[in-house]
Amino acid sequence: MIDFSLTSEQKSMLEAVDRFLANRLPPEEVRRRDRAHVPPYDLLPDFAELGILGLPFDPAYGGLGESWLTLALVQERIAERAYFAASIVSRVVAFGGMSLMSYGNEAQRKKWIPQLIAGKALFALALTEPQAGTDASSMTTRAERVAGGWKIIGRKTWISDAKGASHLVVPARSEKGSKGTRGISVFLVPRDAPGIAMTVLEKVGNNCMPSFDIGFDDVLVDDDALLGVEGKGFSHILSTLHYSRASMCAAATGCAQAALNVALAHARERVQFGRPIGSNQTLAHRLADMQMRVDQSRLTLWHLAWMISNDMPCRREAAQAKVIATEALQYVTQHGMQILASAGYGIESDMQRMWRDARLFSFGEGTNEIQRDLVARELRL
């Protein structure tokens, strides 16, 4: 039986998050960070102190042993204030800790998970390449064996938070001549290793989540940089996607709710032809559709989080959640911009920021077209 009623611990955690957000990320600070392109790395120690970064991890590694649903609730709440703050939690938990828990060895877990939980480490997934985006199996970055370790040569692009990370999680082709999903291994590479060059990429939105083009020119790493089994890297990466998709779903749901709140407030306050514009049936129905999309996204998120918490297979559900949440966010921000009209188009408007930011997520971390292909395959069509 599924029960989504909040526990006293979850309520206390959300209350603590609300107090923190009111203090550290009031609306004017979120706007300032967006204008100045300020990433949220300074928030990691605070998130660590609140216990957020350790929520789903075993107490043996310094975690709180909470359910994934608790993490989803927290990320959704954070994203209502600032998507970028919820996103950095995903970097730590999904790309970092859950990668280690899923395919790292015990020594790597004991070394790195406590540092991630404490906000002292940050991992960035360096997967996409210029000719290998949705088709990640076409990657050409390679890892060659050398005495005592590996040499990595290649290029990655559109890697979020790479320069602010302590380490890059780098899939590379470790078997000479291999093609497709065979012969790929995953390496944990220090961000400041000699031979790494980064160039920041200019974007339309998500100003607080910088993206980079990265060159690997004979980057040397030790044997213990190998994560998981040599040659099994593609399946390792796939094994953690439901975590990152659940985190994206949580952040998108929270941001969608924030955009809806802005639209509702405007519809109640803006008067035309002697009455609030929200009393117009056309706009009232549009707002109702927006709310239904957000509620669908939230229920999809909670169901996926419940499945993860209970160690249930959820490949299809994770793909569905990613599509539903990101498209709900785009729907709400698109119609929110129309409802606010000129008031939303001004650079000081929160709606235009959320509208710009939202456009990324239907193709980021796996296009929604590919997610639909995955769902169709799971239906055995």
For each residue, the residues with C-beta under 8 A, 3 or more apart:
1:
2: 303 306
3:
4: 69 302 306
5:
6: 10 11 14 73
7: 10 11
8: 11 12
9: 12 13 66 70
10: 6 7 13 14 69 70 73
11: 6 7 8 14 15
12: 8 9 15 16
13: 9 10 16 17 50 51 70 73 74
14: 6 10 11 17 18 73 74 77
15: 11 12 18 19
16: 12 13 19 20 50
17: 13 14 20 21 50 52 74 77 78
18: 14 15 21 22 77
19: 15 16 22 23
20: 16 17 23 24 25 46 50
21: 17 18 24 25 77 78 81 82 85
22: 18 19 25 26
23: 19 20 26
24: 20 21 29 43 46
25: 20 21 22 29 30 81 82 85
26: 22 23 29 30
27: 30 31 350
28: 31 32
29: 24 25 26 32 33
30: 25 26 27 33 34 81 82 350
31: 27 28 34 35 348 350 353
32: 28 29 35 36 38
33: 29 30 36 37 38 40 82 84 207 208
34: 30 31 37 207 208 353
35: 31 32 207
36: 32 33
37: 33 34 207 208 210
38: 32 33 208
39: 84 88 161 164 208 209 210
40: 33 43 44 82 84 85 87 88 208
41: 44 88 122 161 164
42: 45
43: 24 40 46 47 85 88
44: 40 41 47 48 53 88 92 119 120 122
45: 42 48 49 118 119
46: 20 24 43 49 50 119
47: 43 44 50 52 53 88 89 92 119
48: 44 45 51 52 53 54 117 118 119 120
49: 45 46
50: 13 16 17 20 46 47
51: 13 48 54 55 64
52: 17 47 48 55 71 74 89
53: 44 47 48 89 92 93 116 117 118 119
54: 48 51 57 61 62 63 64 117
55: 51 52 63 64 66 70 71 74 93
56: 63 64 65 66 67 68 70 71 93 97 98
57: 54 61 62 63 64 65 97 101 113 117
58: 61 63 65
59: 62 63 64 65
60: 63
61: 54 57 58 109 110 113 114 117
62: 54 57 59 113 114 117 118
63: 54 55 56 57 58 59 60 113 117
64: 51 54 55 56 57 59
65: 56 57 58 59
66: 9 55 56 70 71
67: 56 70 71 305 309
68: 56 71 72 243 246 305 306 308 309
69: 4 10 72 73 302 305 306 309
70: 9 10 13 55 56 66 67 73 74
71: 52 55 56 66 67 68 74 75 89 93 247 250 305
72: 68 69 75 76 246 247 249 250 301 302 304 305
73: 6 10 13 14 69 70 76 77 250
74: 13 14 17 52 55 70 71 77 78 89
75: 71 72 78 79 86 89 90 247 250 251 254
76: 72 73 79 80 86 250 251 253 254 257 298 301
77: 14 17 18 21 73 74 80 81 254
78: 17 21 74 75 81 82 85 86 89 251 254
79: 75 76 82 83 85 86 87 250 251 252 253 254 255 258
80: 76 77 254 255 257 258 261
81: 21 25 30 77 78 85 258
82: 21 25 30 33 40 78 79 85 86 208
83: 79 86 87 206 251 252 254 255 354 357
84: 33 39 40 87 88 206 208 209
85: 21 25 40 43 78 79 81 82 88 89
86: 75 76 78 79 82 83 89 90 247 250 251 254 255
87: 40 79 83 84 90 91 160 209 247 251
88: 39 40 41 43 44 47 84 85 91 92 122 161 209
89: 47 52 53 71 74 75 78 85 86 92 93 247
90: 75 86 87 93 94 95 244 247 248 251
91: 87 88 94 95 96 122 123 124 160 161 165
92: 44 47 53 88 89 95 96 97 116 117 119 121 122 123
93: 53 55 56 71 89 90 96 97 98 116 243 247
94: 90 91 97 98 99 240 243 244 246 247
95: 90 91 92 98 99 123 124 125 169 240 244
96: 91 92 93 99 100 112 116 121 122 123 169
97: 56 57 92 93 94 100 101 113 116 117
98: 56 93 94 95 101 102 240 243
99: 94 95 96 102 103 104 123 125 169 186 227 236 240
100: 96 97 103 104 108 109 112 113 116 227
101: 57 97 98 104 109 113
102: 98 99 236 239 240
103: 99 100 186 227 228 229 232 236 239 240
104: 99 100 101 108 109 112 227 228
105: 108 109
106: 109 110
107: 110 111 224
108: 100 104 105 111 112 188 224 227
109: 61 100 101 104 105 106 112 113
110: 61 106 107 113 114
111: 107 108 114 115
112: 96 100 104 108 109 115 116 121 188
113: 57 61 62 63 97 100 101 109 110 116 117
114: 61 62 110 111 117 118
115: 111 112 118 120 121
116: 53 92 93 96 97 100 112 113 119 120 121 122 123
117: 48 53 54 57 61 62 63 92 97 113 114
118: 45 48 53 62 114 115 121
119: 44 45 46 47 48 53 92 116
120: 44 48 115 116 166
121: 92 96 112 115 116 118 166 167
122: 41 44 88 91 92 96 116 161 164 165 166 167
123: 91 92 95 96 99 116 165 166 167 168 169 188
124: 91 95 159 160 161 162 164 165 167 168 169 191
125: 95 99 159 168 169 244
126: 156 159 162 168 169 170 171 189 214
127: 136 139 156 159 169 171 237
128: 132 133 136 156 157 158 159
129: 132 133 138 139 140 141 154 155 156 157
130: 155 157
131: 138 140
132: 128 129 135 136 137 138 139 140
133: 128 129 136 158
134: 366 367 369 370
135: 132 138
136: 127 128 132 133 139 171 234 237
137: 132 180 181 184 234
138: 129 131 132 135
139: 127 129 132 136 154 171 172 173 184
140: 129 131 132 154 173
141: 129 152 153 154 155 156 170 171 172 173 216
142: 152 153 154 172 173 174 176
143: 150 151 152 153 172 173 174 185 187
144: 150 151 152 153 176
145: 149 150 151 174
146: 149 150 151 220
147:
148: 222 223
149: 145 146 220 221 222 223 225
150: 143 144 145 146 174 187 220 221 223 225 226
151: 143 144 145 146 218 219 220
152: 141 142 143 144 170 172 187 189 195 216 218 219 220 221
153: 141 142 143 144 216 217 218 219
154: 129 139 140 141 142 172 215 216
155: 129 130 141 213 214 215 216
156: 126 127 128 129 141 159 168 170 213 214 216
157: 128 129 130 201 212 213 214
158: 128 133 201 211 212 213
159: 124 125 126 127 128 156 162 168 211 212 213 214
160: 87 91 124 209 210 211
161: 39 41 88 91 122 124 164 165 209 210
162: 124 126 159 165 168 191 198 210 211 212 214
163: 191 198 200 210 212
164: 39 41 122 124 161 210
165: 91 122 123 124 161 162 168 191
166: 120 121 122 123 190 191
167: 121 122 123 124 188 189 190 191
168: 123 124 125 126 156 159 162 165 188 189 190 191 196 214
169: 95 96 99 123 124 125 126 127 186 187 188 189 227
170: 126 141 152 156 186 187 188 189 216
171: 126 127 136 139 141 184 185 186 187 233 234 237
172: 139 141 142 143 152 154 184 185 186 187 233
173: 139 140 141 142 143 178 183 184
174: 142 143 145 150 183 184 185 230 231 233
175: 178 182 183 184 231
176: 142 144 183
177: 183
178: 173 175 182 183 184 231
179: 182 183
180: 137
181: 137 184 234 235
182: 175 178 179 231 234
183: 173 174 175 176 177 178 179 231
184: 137 139 171 172 173 174 175 178 181 231 232 233 234
185: 143 171 172 174 226 227 228 229 230 231 232 233
186: 99 103 169 170 171 172 226 227 228 233 236 237
187: 143 150 152 169 170 171 172 221 225 226 227
188: 108 112 123 167 168 169 170 221 225 227
189: 126 152 167 168 169 170 193 196 216 219 221 225
190: 166 167 168 193 221
191: 124 162 163 165 166 167 168 196
192: 196
193: 189 190 196 219 220 221
194: 219 220
195: 152 216 217 218 219 220
196: 168 189 191 192 193 214 215 216 217 219
197: 214 215 217
198: 162 163 212 213 214 215
199: 212 213 214
200: 163 210 211 212
201: 157 158 210 211 212 213
202:
203: 206 207 211 360
204: 356 359
205: 353 355 356 357 358 359 360
206: 83 84 203 209 211 356 357 360
207: 33 34 35 37 203
208: 33 34 37 38 39 40 82 84
209: 39 84 87 88 160 161 206
210: 37 39 160 161 162 163 164 200 201
211: 158 159 160 162 200 201 203 206
212: 157 158 159 162 163 198 199 200 201
213: 155 156 157 158 159 198 199 201
214: 126 155 156 157 159 162 168 196 197 198 199
215: 154 155 196 197 198
216: 141 152 153 154 155 156 170 189 195 196 219
217: 153 195 196 197
218: 151 152 153 195
219: 151 152 153 189 193 194 195 196 216
220: 146 149 150 151 152 193 194 195
221: 149 150 152 187 188 189 190 193 225
222: 148 149 225
223: 148 149 150 226
224: 107 108
225: 149 150 187 188 189 221 222
226: 150 185 186 187 223 230
227: 99 100 103 104 108 169 185 186 187 188 233 236
228: 103 104 185 186 232 233 236
229: 103 185 232 236
230: 174 185 226
231: 174 175 178 182 183 184 185
232: 103 184 185 228 229 235 236
233: 171 172 174 184 185 186 227 228 236 237
234: 136 137 171 181 182 184 237 238
235: 181 232 238 239
236: 99 102 103 186 227 228 229 232 233 239 240
237: 127 136 171 186 233 234 240 241
238: 234 235 241
239: 102 103 235 236
240: 94 95 98 99 102 103 236 237 243 244
241: 237 238 244 245 318 365 366
242: 245 246 304 308 314 315 317 318
243: 68 93 94 98 240 246 247 308
244: 90 94 95 125 240 241 247 248 365
245: 241 242 248 249 304 318 319 321 322 365 366
246: 68 72 94 242 243 249 250 301 304 305 308 318 321
247: 71 72 75 86 87 89 90 93 94 243 244 250 251
248: 90 244 245 251 252 322 325 326 361 364 365
249: 72 245 246 252 253 297 300 301 304 321 322 324 325 326
250: 71 72 73 75 76 79 86 246 247 253 254 301 305 325
251: 75 76 78 79 83 86 87 90 247 248 254 255
252: 79 83 248 249 255 256 297 325 326 328 329 358 361
253: 76 79 249 250 256 257 294 297 298 301 325 328 329
254: 75 76 77 78 79 80 83 86 250 251 257 258
255: 79 80 83 86 251 252 258 259 329 354 357 358
256: 252 253 259 260 293 294 297 325 328 329 332 333
257: 76 80 253 254 260 261 294 298
258: 79 80 81 254 255 261 262 350 354
259: 255 256 262 263 329 332 333 336 350 351 354 355 358
260: 256 257 263 264 287 290 291 294 332 336
261: 80 257 258 264 265
262: 258 259 265 266 336 340 350 351 354
263: 259 260 266 267 287 290 332 335 336 339 340 351
264: 260 261 267 268 278 287
265: 261 262 268 269
266: 262 263 269 270 277 339 340 343 344
267: 263 264 270 276 277 278 283 284 287 339
268: 264 265 276 278
269: 265 266 276
270: 266 267 276 277 278 343
271: 274 275 276 277
272: 275 277
273:
274: 271
275: 271 272 279 280
276: 267 268 269 270 271 279
277: 266 267 270 271 272 280 283 339
278: 264 267 268 270 283 284 287
279: 275 276 284
280: 275 277 283 284
281: 284 285
282: 285 286
283: 267 277 278 280 286 287 339
284: 267 278 279 280 281 287 288
285: 281 282 288 289
286: 282 283 289 290 335 338 339
287: 260 263 264 267 278 283 284 290 291 339
288: 284 285 291 292
289: 285 286 292 293 331 335
290: 260 263 286 287 293 294 331 332 335 336
291: 260 287 288 294 295
292: 288 289 295 296
293: 256 289 290 296 297 327 328 331 332
294: 253 256 257 260 290 291 297 298 328 332
295: 291 292 298 299
296: 292 293 299 300 324 328
297: 249 252 253 256 293 294 300 301 324 325 328 329
298: 76 253 257 294 295 301 302
299: 295 296 302 303
300: 249 296 297 303 304 317 320 321 324 325
301: 72 76 246 249 250 253 297 298 304 305 321 325
302: 4 69 72 298 299 305 306
303: 2 299 300 306 307 317 321
304: 72 242 245 246 249 300 301 307 308 314 317 318 321
305: 67 68 69 71 72 246 250 301 302 308 309
306: 2 4 68 69 302 303 309 310
307: 303 304 310 312 313 314 317
308: 68 242 243 246 304 305 311 312 314
309: 67 68 69 305 306
310: 306 307
311: 308
312: 307 308
313: 307
314: 242 304 307 308 317 318
315: 242 318 319 374 378
316: 319 320 374 375 378 379
317: 242 300 303 304 307 314 320 321
318: 241 242 245 246 304 314 315 321 322
319: 245 315 316 322 323 371 372 374 375 378
320: 300 316 317 323 324 371 375
321: 245 246 249 300 301 303 304 317 318 324 325
322: 245 248 249 318 319 325 326 365 366 368 371
323: 319 320 326 327 362 368 371 372 375
324: 249 296 297 300 320 321 327 328
325: 248 249 250 252 253 256 297 300 301 321 322 328 329
326: 248 249 252 322 323 329 330 358 361 362 368
327: 293 323 324 330 331 362 368
328: 252 253 256 293 294 296 297 324 325 331 332
329: 252 253 255 256 259 297 325 326 332 333 354 358 361
330: 326 327 333 334 358 359 361 362
331: 289 290 293 327 328 334 335
332: 256 259 260 263 290 293 294 328 329 335 336
333: 256 259 329 330 336 337 351 354 355 358
334: 330 331 337 338 355
335: 263 286 289 290 331 332 338 339
336: 259 260 262 263 290 332 333 339 340 344 351 354 355
337: 333 334 340 341 344 345 351 352 355
338: 286 334 335 341
339: 263 266 267 277 283 286 287 335 336 344
340: 262 263 266 336 337 343 344 345 349 351
341: 337 338 344 345
342: 345 346
343: 266 270 340 346 349
344: 266 336 337 339 340 341 349 351 352 355
345: 337 340 341 342 349 352
346: 342 343 349 352
347: 352
348: 31
349: 340 343 344 345 346 352 353
350: 27 30 31 258 259 262 353 354
351: 259 262 263 333 336 337 340 344 354 355
352: 337 344 345 346 347 349 355 356
353: 31 34 205 349 350 356 357
354: 83 255 258 259 262 329 333 336 350 351 357 358
355: 205 259 333 334 336 337 344 351 352 358 359
356: 204 205 206 352 353 359
357: 83 205 206 255 353 354 360
358: 205 252 255 259 326 329 330 333 354 355 361
359: 204 205 330 355 356 362
360: 203 205 206 357 363 364
361: 248 252 326 329 330 358 364 365
362: 323 326 327 330 359 367 368
363: 360 367 368
364: 248 360 361
365: 241 244 245 248 322 361
366: 134 241 245 322 370 371
367: 134 362 363 370 371
368: 322 323 326 327 362 363 371 372
369: 134 372 373
370: 134 366 367 373 374
371: 319 320 322 323 366 367 368 374 375
372: 319 323 368 369 375 376
373: 369 370 376 377
374: 315 316 319 370 371 377 378
375: 316 319 320 323 371 372 378 379
376: 372 373 379 381
377: 373 374 380 381
378: 315 316 319 374 375
379: 316 375 376
380: 377
381: 376 377
